[in-house]
Amino acid sequence: MRHWFKRIFGNRKETQFTEWRTENSIFFFLSCNIDNNGKLKDTAHDLPDEIKDEDKLRYAPGLRDAIFGADNSHESKKNVVELANHLERVAKEGSEVNKQEFYRLITENENAVGIIDEFLQAIVKNLLSVEPFLFSFAKDLATKTNKRNAVKFGIAILGLCQNKTVIKELKILGLHDEFTVYSAIAITNLLENPVSDLWDLAQKVNGWGKIQLVDRLANMELNQQIKDWLILEGYKNNILYEYLAFTCAVNGQLHEKLESKQIDNNLFKASADIIGALIMVGGDGPAEGITTYVYAYSVVENFIRHAKQHTSDISDFITLNKIKDFLYELQNNIGEQKQNGWTWDNISNCIVEIVEILNSRDWKVQTCEGLKSKDNLTYWNAKKAAEKLGIDLWETVWTRLQENPLDSSHWYDVTRYGKPEHAELIINFAIENLPLDKMATGAKDSMGFGSSLFMCLDTIITYLEDYPQKGEKIILTGLKSPVTRNRNMAIKVLGKWKRERWSTEIEKEIQYLKDIDPNKNTKWDIEKILNGEELE
């Protein structure tokens, strides 16, 4: 029989079928990593298809899709047509060949999701039959594959199939920030009123997925309970509060809540977070901020009124100082801020009231206690307060570094708060406590992501810029580091030192790097400093 087919069709290459479905799917992985609160465990942060490579830039879950827009290239349009044709054959015939080819195309190209919107528009125009083949294929992509692109396309197609039986699966997939926005769109397409399901999901995610989901949810018709949640919890995420502060303030109606005669401490603390984030954004940030917030004066004035009763800890001290600094700047350039309710008089009144609150207690005792804390947030707040209060932080940061000399944040603090008379102490401590020999393994074009050691080296190399001929071993380690950033830092420092201050060993290493460094930009910088040119 096989020979008969060959005589008719010629010696065509036989189709090789590879089973793309698997029981060890991403969906199965996520289902096995849900805690008692319905959230994903920390163990599920890295998906099974994650390729760990310290030399490759890694995106936080959901970030890549958030920052890269649609791919409108000629090649992408061809891919849309090809994928749509394969899916049409799947919908009409259940063709295993076309299923496999569809899967291959979306998983072999990591940028395939850039065409997903245009692809969905194309298949909607084709009016494909959902049953008996399309729905089951989409569900298999979403729940029985171990490649994230397959899962994303599966979720997207399910959103068009008008079969509500997959809502549970979509919400499980949406627990991971890599898939949250895809699940949210699919759920929105499948349900007449998706608000409660989207809110349920929003309470269980905390990264880029939450940012995208809350942005969508906030513009829907919300009940008072969800509006309250936007103010108390909705803005919180592990990326930056600034991304959601404006959205939650406006749609959660923060101005109305703060107009109350009295508020509880939870609302006061949440308001402090939101106002602080709005000020941080200003007029040039990742989202809208205080300069475009029409209720700015009302919210700030009422917050200060409530602060007289609720101000109690260092975080409140920092928030009030942040508002005060903002008001001083606003006083000097009120400009278009008048449309947000500001006048020179009410700005002055707010400043006076903040100063009265701040002067009503001695903050130094709490700050000094906070500087002893092992809690990172408490310690960070105490450092900020100490700066405002003029407290010398040297002994605190030096003690922290001695306790943990491999923590890059401690090196940052020591080099920031140290004085010139501490230079010898800092440099010698670095030489004695950092494993410099182990880091000097030779030049590679490595980005060194995730390595605290090389971040420590970054900081101490930069510090040496103001101390020519000091810490030569540290500079040589930087030049021999596999991390390109370390070598670039060391080269920049040597440029500041000037060539006449280099030792013979440094000169030798620079000449060697000029020939062998794998990064062309680093080579160019070496040529510049050898020629006495300034680096940018």
Secondary structure, 3 states (H helix, E strand, C coil): CHHHHHHHHCCCCCCCCCCCCCCCCHHHHHHCCECCCCCECHHHCCCCCCCCCCCCCCCCCCHHHHHCCCCCCHHHHHHHHHHHHHHHHHHHHCCHHHHHHHHHHHHHCCCHHHHHHHHHHHHHHCCCCHHHHHHHHHHHHHHCCCCHHHHHHHHHHHCCCCCHHHHHHHHHHCCCCCCHHHHHHHHHHHCCCCHHHHHHHHCCCCCHHHHHHHHHHCCCCCCHHHHHHHHHHHCCCCCCCHHHHHHHHHHCCHHHHHCCCCCCHHHHHHHHHHHHHHHHHCCCCCCCCHHHCCCHHHHHHHHHHHHHHHCCCHHHHHHHHHHHHHHHHHHHCCHHHHHHCCCHHHHHHHHHHHHHHHCCCCCHHHHHHHCCCCCHHHHHHHHHHHHHHCCCCHHHHHHHHHHCCCCHHHHHHHHHHCCHHHHHHHHHHHHHHCCHHHHCCCCCCECCCCCHHHHHHHHHHHHHHHCCCCCHHHHHHHHCCCEHHHHHHHHHHHHHHCHHHCCHHHHHHHHHHHHHCCCHHHHHHHHHHHCCCCCC
